[in-house]
Amino acid sequence: MSDGAGQEPIRVCFPFVGDDVGGSHISALKLIQNLDRSRVEPVLVLQEPTGPLATFLQRQGQPFTGLPLSKTLPAKGTTLGDIANYLTTTLPCMRRFIREQRFDIVHTNDGRTHVNWGIAARLAGARLVWHHRGDPDAKGANVLGPLIADRMVTVSRFSRPKHPIRSLNGRLSVIHSPFDHPSTIPDRVAAKTALLDELGLEPGTRVLSFIGGLIERKRPLLFIDIIERFAREYPQIPIVGCVFGISPAGSQDFESAAMARCAERGLGRTVRLMGFRSPIEPFLAATDVLVVPAVGEPFGRTLIEAMFLGTPVVATDHGGNPEAIENGRTGFLVAPEDTGGFMQPLWRLLSDTLLWTRISQTARDQAFVSYGTDRHVESVTEIYEGVLHSPSRHRPGA
């Protein structure tokens, strides 16, 4: 365990439930992979060591520790029975694990791990870094987080807790998610040709894509409405709307809802459900415009990844999107929940080659200047070192 003087690396636990794969997992993995091992020793812990996240990590060559826990508190609908099981079985197990592994810090990254592991970290005497990647109105970030976190990190100014029950002054930092600068840019022509061949579409078809988990906040059904309206209002421009993503385990089944909407409106060839694809870069390169209809998105990874690849973005003027997109310069911002607002920017980008090229190059230049893994990793490492030097509670093993 670190003695706080920098002679030993700080030992940090990154726990995850492991039942799905999303942007928070990818961002955390980027951090873990790039931490300076002379300063920080990260340990990734999965409660479901055979779940989807485990499979993803194995493909990435990322080692992890399995800690099966069957009685964790659910994300929603917690009952008294859930709480009793957690307090009597899971919490003692987590506390013992943290102490035996001699973790200096527990770094939580999503709603369920905040609640389940945050309390355990506090009882074990480890420091807690609460990485908030969601809704600024989230109850956990406004109530539990301010009470138990040594430090809270948010991925955008938008996602800062709106009504914290206890002041976060001096304990809150805004740090944008890490993004690796792509070493190579996929050939756009080859990527587009491969995608259209897979879909059985003519070479001149323009690709509008939705990329992300199929959850309410990201508005996948609104994307279908946007594609339907554009195809109706601009029939001279052949398009296909590609939905890349799946519904996370235990969440609303937007895949079935999307298929039903497409069938109902006769969009079988106009909208295609592509499922989860990794790596996503070839499909982003094949995309003419990335459509981001999300509302309340803290700071979308795909939006920045598109900028790196020179794929123009049309996004809602909401959440963390305005922190990444400068309207008319690095992309376009439109009113949320308004299919009509997307029409003109999409038409302009698909019909004006000079505009498409200008937005593409400006966005790419801005991404390379503003976003990078090194800056993120150094900022988080400084937070680790800061919380260990601040007045402490009981430390594990002390």
N, C-alpha and C positions, 0 to 999 in steps of 0.2 A: 504494500500500500504506500501511496505517496506520503511523504512526511511534510508536504507543503513547501519545501525549500527547493524543489525542482530537481533533486538528486535522483528521484525515481519517477517514472511516468505516472500520470494520474490515471487511475483505473476507473473506466466509465462503463456502466451497464446500459445497453440499448435494448429494452424489452419490447416485444411485439406479440400480439395474439397469433398472427400468422394465417388467418383464414381468408385473406384477400391480398391483392397487390395493387397499390395506388401510388399517387404522386408523393405522398409522405414517405413511403418506403423507399422510393427511388432517391429522393433527396437525402434521406438519412444514410442510405448506402453510399452515395457520393461522398458524404462527410466522412463516414467510417473508413472508406478506402483511401482517403487522402490525408487523414490525420498523421501528423509527425509522430512516429512510434517512440521517438526519444522523449517526447513530452506527454503523449496520451496513449494509453493502452485500451482500445475499445473492445468490448465483448458483446456480441449480438446474441440475444436470448429469445427463443421462440416458444410460446406456449403450445403451439400445434406444430411439432417438428416434422410432420409429414404432410402439411397443408400446402396451399398454392404458393405462399411466400417461400416456404422451404424449397420447393421445386425451382422457383425463380432464382433464389440465392445459389443453389447448386449449379445452375446454368452459368451464373456469374462467377463461379469459383470462390464464393464468399463463405468461409466457415462460420458456424453458429453453434450455440449450445442449446439443447432441447431441455425444457422444463415443463412437462405436461401438467396443466392445472385445469381441472374440470369444473371448478366452482367459482369462476371469476364473475364479477358483476357484469351484467349485460349492458349494452349501450343505451337501451331504452326499456321501459317497463319493469324496472327493478322492484321486486317484491320483498316483503319482510323475510320470506324464506331464503331468497338470494342473499340478503344481507347477513342473515344468521350463518349460512354456509360459508360465506366469505370470511366472516370474522373468526369462525371456529376452526376452519380447515385451511383455506387458501392464504389468508394473511399471515399466520404463523410460519407457513412454508416459505412464502416470499421473504419475510423478514430474516429467517434463518439462512436462506440462500444468499441474500445480500451480504450478511455478516460473514458467512463462511468464505464467500468469494472475495471478501475484503474490498468491496467497491467503494471508492471515494465519492462517486457521483452516479446517480441514476438519471438518465436523459430520456424522458418520455416524449413521444411524437404523435400520438393520436388519442382520441377521446377515451377509449377503453383502457389504454395503458396509463393515461394520466390518473384516472380514478383508482385503478387496481394497484398499480405499482407506486404511485405517488405517496399514498398512505403508508405502504410498506417501507418505502425509502425513509420516510420521516421517522417511523418507529425503529428502523435499523440504525439510525444515526448517520446515514449517508446524506449528502447534499442532493437536492432535487432541481434539475433544470427542466422546466416545462416548456416544450416547443409547441406553440399554438399555431396551427395551420388552417384554422377554420373560422367559423362565424364569430363576429365580435360580440354577439349577444349570447353566445353559448354559456349555459349555466355553470359548467365546470370551470371555464376560464374566468368567470366573474365572481364565483363564490369560493370553490375549493382551491383553485390555483393561487389566488392572492393570499390565502391562509397558510398554505403549506409549501409553496415553491420558494426556493432560495433565489431563483432567477427565472424570469419568463422571457422567452424569445418569440416574436411574431414574425411571420414571413412578409408582412407588408404593414404600412401605416393603417390601412383599412381594417386589418384583422386584430388590432389592439382591442382588448376588452373595453366595452363601453361603460360599464357600471361596476367596476371592481368593488367588492365588499370591503376591502382593505386597500389602502394606497399602495400602488406599485412604483412610486417614485424611487429611483435608484435601483430598481430591480427589473426593469423592462427594457429590452433592446429590440429594435427592428433590424432584422438581417434577412436579406433576400436569399432564396434557396440557391444551392450551388448548381452551376451548369458548366460542364466541360466544354471547352472550345473544340468543335469538331476538327479532327485531324485531317479528314477528307470530306469533301462535299459530294454527295451522290450525283451522278450525271442525271440531270432532270429529264432529258429527252428519253434516255434509256429507262428510267424509273417510270415515267408516264406510259411509255410503250408497253412495259411489262404489266402494269396495272390494267390498262385498257384491254390488253390481250386476255388477262385473267377474267375480266368481266364480260368479254365478248362484245366490246363496243368499238365504234368507228374511231380512227385516229384523231379526228378533230374534236372529240368530246372534251369539254372542260370539266375538271374535277374540283368539286367543293367538298371539303371534308370536315367532319366533327371527330375530334379525337379526345377520349377521356372516359372515365368510368360513367356508366349509365345510371346516374343518380339525379334526383329532382333538381338540385342546385345547378347542375350543368345544362338543364333544359334540352335533353335529346329529342323530345317530341316537338319542341319549338323549331329545332333544326329541320325536321321533316316538313313542318309548315312553311318554313322559309324556302326550302327547295321547291315545294309544290307551287308556291306563289311566283317564284322567279321563272320557273318553267312555263307558267301560264302567261306571265306578262312579257317575257322575252323569248318567244318560241324560236326566234332566229338564231339563238345561241344554244347549241346542244350541250346539256350538262348531265352530270351524274353526281348525286350526293352520297358520299361514303361515310358510314358510321363505324368508326374504329373504337371498340370498347365493349365491355360486358357489364352486367349488373353485379355488384359485389355480393358475396354470400350473405344471406340474411336480410337483404334489402329488397325494396320493391322491384318487381320483375319488369323493367323497362324494355327488355328485349322482346318479350311477348307483346307488350303494348305497342312497340314500334312496328312489329310485323303486322299487327292487327290494323294499325292506322294506314300503313302502306297498302294493305290488301283492300281496305275500305275505299281508298281514294285512287286505286289503280296505279300505284307508283312502283310496281314491281321491278321495272327496268330503270326507273329514275332514281330510286333510293336503294342502296345496297348495304346490308348489315355485314360488316367485315370481321366482327369478333375481335379478340385480343391479338395484336400482332407485335412481335418483338424480333429484331429491332424495328422501331417505328420510322427511323430516318428515311429509308427508301420511299415510304408511303407519304411522308411529309414532302419529300422532293417531288413526288408525282402529283402533288396537290397544287392547283392553280391559286386557290384562296382558302385559307383556314377560316372557318366560321365558328365564332365563340359566342353562343347565345347565353352563356351562364350568367346567373344573378348571384351576387354574394360570393363570388370566387375569390379566395384570399390572394392568391398569386399563382396563376396557372402555369405549370411547367411547359405544356405543349406550346403555349403562346410564345414563350422565349425560345424554345427549340426551333419553332418555325422561323423566327427572326434570324437565328444563326444560319439557317439554310436558305434564307432569302425568299421564303414563302410569305406573301403578304397576308395580313390578318385583318378581318373585320370583326370587331368584338363589341360587346355591350359596354356602355359607359357606366360601369358599376363595379363594386368590389375593388380588387387590386388591379384591374385592367388599366385604368387611367395612369397608374404608376409606371406601367411598362410601355404603353402606346401613346405617342403624341399624334393627335388626330390630324390627318392630312399629310403628315410627314413620315412617320414610321408605320402607319397603318390607319385604320378608320375606326372611330367610336360612334356607336348609335344608341338610341334610347333603348333601355331594357324592355323586354316583353312585346316588342313592336316589330312584327315581320316586315312591315312596310319600310321601316328605317334601314333595313339591310339592302333594299333593292338598288338604290342609286349607287352606293359604294361598290356593290358586286358588279353591277352593269359597267361602271366606269373601269374597274380593274380588268374585266374580261373583254372590253371593247377598245381600250386604249393601251397599246403596247408600251408607249413611252411612260405613261403613268405607272403601269405595273413594274417596269424596270426601275424607275426612280424610287418607288416605295420599297421594292425588294432590296436594292443596294443600300438605301439609307437605313432601313431597319437592321440589316446585317451589320453595317458599320457600328451602329449604336449598341447592338448586342455584344460585339467583341470588346467595346470600350467599357460597358457597364456591368457585364455579368461574367463571373468566372469562379471556379472552385477555390482558387487560392485565397481570394479575399474572404469568402465565406468561412473557410476552414480556420483562417487566422483569427477572425472575429469570434468564432465559437470557442477556440482554444483560449483566447484571452478571457472569455467568460468563465471557463473552467478554472483557470488560475485565479481569477478574481474571487470566485465563491469560496475557494479553499483558503484564501488569505483573509477573508472577512471573519468577524467574530462568529464562532462556530457553536453548533449544538454538539452533542456527544457524537464522536466519530466512531465508525465500526472498528472494533478491535482495540480501541483506546482503553 
